[in-house]
Amino acid sequence: MTLFSNVGIYVDRDRSGRFDDWLAHLESVLVLGDFEKSRKIILLRFKFYGEAADEFDNFKLENPISAQIYEDQI
């Protein structure tokens, strides 16, 4: 979990840089931590803030089938 705390919160490209670079860093930390898939999803949402969090939450609202799969993982 110590490595996870080193991953910054993703807000938007202007403040947090490229999403794909940030996500690659987060994924490497989650792999090293050997987290279960459902735990990875929860931790991913935990690292979103502002616009990024809004987009993630809107995705769940606008895509009920995918959102149900997400909810099943929690």
C-alpha positions as CSV (number, residue, x, y, z in Angstrom):
1,M,0.0,0.0,0.0
2,T,3.0,2.3,0.5
3,L,3.6,2.3,-3.3
4,F,0.0,3.2,-3.9
5,S,0.2,6.3,-1.8
6,N,3.0,7.5,-4.2
7,V,0.6,7.5,-7.1
8,G,-0.8,11.0,-7.4
9,I,-4.5,11.7,-7.7
10,Y,-5.6,12.2,-11.4
11,V,-7.5,15.5,-11.9
12,D,-7.1,16.3,-15.5
13,R,-4.4,16.6,-18.2
14,D,-3.4,20.1,-17.3
15,R,-2.8,19.3,-13.6
16,S,-1.9,15.6,-13.8
17,G,-0.3,15.1,-17.1
18,R,-1.1,12.5,-19.7
19,F,-3.7,10.0,-18.6
20,D,-2.0,7.0,-20.2
21,D,1.3,7.8,-18.4
22,W,-0.5,8.2,-15.1
23,L,-2.5,5.0,-15.7
24,A,0.7,3.0,-16.5
25,H,2.2,4.1,-13.2
26,L,-0.9,3.1,-11.3
27,E,-1.1,-0.3,-13.1
28,S,2.5,-1.1,-12.2
29,V,1.8,-0.3,-8.6
30,L,-1.3,-2.4,-8.5
31,V,0.5,-5.3,-10.2
32,L,3.3,-5.2,-7.6
33,G,0.7,-5.0,-4.8
34,D,-0.9,-8.2,-6.2
35,F,-4.4,-6.8,-5.7
36,E,-7.6,-8.6,-6.8
37,K,-9.4,-7.2,-9.8
38,S,-12.3,-5.8,-7.7
39,R,-9.9,-4.1,-5.4
40,K,-8.0,-2.6,-8.3
41,I,-11.2,-0.9,-9.6
42,I,-12.0,0.5,-6.2
43,L,-8.4,1.9,-5.9
44,L,-8.6,3.3,-9.4
45,R,-11.7,5.4,-8.5
46,F,-10.1,6.4,-5.2
47,K,-7.3,8.2,-7.2
48,F,-9.7,10.3,-9.4
49,Y,-10.7,13.8,-8.4
50,G,-12.6,16.7,-10.0
51,E,-13.2,16.3,-13.7
52,A,-11.7,12.8,-13.8
53,A,-14.0,11.6,-11.0
54,D,-17.0,13.3,-12.7
55,E,-16.2,11.5,-15.9
56,F,-15.9,8.1,-14.2
57,D,-19.2,8.6,-12.3
58,N,-20.9,9.8,-15.5
59,F,-19.7,6.7,-17.3
60,K,-21.4,4.5,-14.7
61,L,-24.7,6.5,-15.1
62,E,-24.6,6.6,-18.9
63,N,-23.6,2.9,-19.3
64,P,-25.9,0.9,-17.0
65,I,-24.7,-2.5,-18.3
66,S,-21.0,-1.6,-17.8
67,A,-21.9,0.1,-14.5
68,Q,-23.5,-3.1,-13.4
69,I,-20.3,-5.0,-14.1
70,Y,-18.4,-2.4,-12.2
71,E,-20.7,-2.6,-9.2
72,D,-20.4,-6.4,-9.3
73,Q,-16.7,-6.1,-8.9
74,I,-17.0,-4.0,-5.7
